[in-house]
């Protein structure tokens, strides 16, 4: 009986993030609250220079894409942990304290955070 070989470079319907994409996404998620606050500030006080307008437009796009990507995380627990940690802007310690009631240890929560970052990075590849 012959077994068919599976190619390793198969076509994927959704793109897969590289380590560099994941690292960039982690930085953007970590800076999300600052960017969101700057966007709100620019909406109250419109940009006066071309450079400010450029920052505003970039941050609006990045914030919108991050919020959409977090909303598209399939696993509910990963989505909730990622949203709490990055979109709501709580620290790692506060996130661990908040979700320890789910009988998750700190390492499990760290793994769920990483899964969330990876999922967001994968989603951003086709949103951007």
C-alpha positions as CSV (number, residue, x, y, z in Angstrom):
1,X,0.0,0.0,0.0
2,X,1.4,3.4,-1.0
3,X,1.1,6.4,1.2
4,X,0.8,9.8,-0.6
5,X,3.4,12.3,0.3
6,X,2.3,15.7,1.6
7,X,4.1,18.7,0.4
8,X,5.4,21.1,3.1
9,X,4.8,24.2,0.9
10,X,1.1,23.7,0.6
11,X,-1.1,26.7,-0.2
12,X,-2.8,28.1,2.8
13,X,-6.0,30.1,2.7
14,X,-4.8,32.4,5.5
15,X,-1.3,33.7,5.7
16,X,0.9,32.6,8.6
17,X,2.8,35.3,10.6
18,X,6.6,35.1,10.9
19,X,8.5,35.6,14.1
20,X,9.2,39.2,13.0
21,X,5.4,39.8,12.4
22,X,4.6,38.4,15.9
23,X,7.2,40.6,17.5
24,X,5.9,43.7,15.7
25,X,2.4,42.9,16.7
26,X,3.4,42.5,20.4
27,X,5.0,46.0,20.2
28,X,1.9,47.4,18.6
29,X,-0.4,45.7,21.2
30,X,1.8,47.0,24.0
31,X,1.6,50.5,22.6
32,X,-2.2,50.3,21.9
33,X,-3.3,52.3,24.8
34,X,-0.9,55.1,24.0
35,X,-1.9,55.2,20.4
36,X,-5.6,55.1,21.2
37,X,-5.2,58.0,23.7
38,X,-3.3,60.0,21.1
39,X,-6.1,59.4,18.6
40,X,-8.7,60.6,21.1
41,X,-6.5,63.6,21.8
42,X,-6.2,64.4,18.0
43,X,-10.0,64.1,17.6
44,X,-10.5,66.7,20.3
45,X,-7.6,68.9,19.1
46,X,-7.2,68.3,15.3
47,X,-3.7,67.9,13.9
48,X,-2.1,71.2,12.9
49,X,1.0,70.0,11.0
50,X,1.5,67.4,8.2
51,X,3.5,65.2,10.5
52,X,0.8,65.2,13.2
53,X,-1.8,64.3,10.5
54,X,0.4,61.5,9.3
55,X,0.8,60.1,12.8
56,X,-3.0,60.4,13.4
57,X,-3.9,58.6,10.2
58,X,-1.4,55.8,11.0
59,X,-2.5,55.4,14.6
60,X,-6.2,55.3,13.6
61,X,-5.5,52.5,11.1
62,X,-3.3,50.5,13.5
63,X,-5.8,50.8,16.4
64,X,-8.7,49.9,14.2
65,X,-6.9,46.9,12.8
66,X,-5.8,45.7,16.2
67,X,-9.3,46.0,17.6
68,X,-10.7,44.0,14.7
69,X,-8.0,41.4,14.9
70,X,-8.5,40.8,18.6
71,X,-12.3,40.5,18.0
72,X,-11.6,37.8,15.5
73,X,-9.7,35.5,17.9
74,X,-11.7,32.2,17.8
75,X,-11.0,30.9,21.3
76,X,-13.1,32.9,23.8
77,X,-10.7,32.6,26.7
78,X,-7.7,33.7,24.5
79,X,-9.8,36.6,23.1
80,X,-10.9,37.7,26.6
81,X,-7.4,37.5,28.0
82,X,-5.8,39.4,25.0
83,X,-8.5,42.1,25.1
84,X,-8.1,42.6,28.9
85,X,-4.3,42.7,28.7
86,X,-3.8,44.9,25.6
87,X,-7.0,46.6,24.5
88,X,-8.1,47.5,28.0
89,X,-4.4,48.1,28.9
90,X,-4.0,46.1,32.1
91,X,-0.6,44.9,33.3
92,X,0.5,41.3,33.1
93,X,0.1,41.0,36.9
94,X,-3.4,42.4,36.8
95,X,-4.3,40.0,34.0
96,X,-3.0,37.0,35.9
97,X,-4.9,38.1,39.0
98,X,-8.1,38.6,37.0
99,X,-8.0,35.3,35.2
100,X,-6.6,33.1,38.0
101,X,-10.2,32.4,39.0
102,X,-10.5,30.3,35.8
103,X,-8.1,27.9,37.5
104,X,-5.3,29.1,35.1
105,X,-1.8,29.4,36.5
106,X,0.4,32.3,35.4
107,X,2.2,30.2,32.8
108,X,-1.1,29.2,31.2
109,X,-2.2,32.8,31.1
110,X,1.2,33.7,29.5
111,X,0.7,31.0,26.9
112,X,-2.8,32.3,26.2
113,X,-1.4,35.8,25.8
114,X,1.1,34.5,23.3
115,X,-1.6,32.6,21.4
116,X,-3.6,35.9,21.3
117,X,-0.6,37.8,20.0
118,X,0.0,35.2,17.3
119,X,-3.6,35.1,16.3
120,X,-3.7,38.9,16.0
121,X,-0.4,38.8,13.9
122,X,-1.9,36.3,11.5
123,X,-5.1,38.3,11.1
124,X,-3.2,41.5,10.6
125,X,-1.5,40.0,7.6
126,X,-4.7,40.1,5.6
127,X,-6.2,43.2,7.2
128,X,-3.2,45.5,6.3
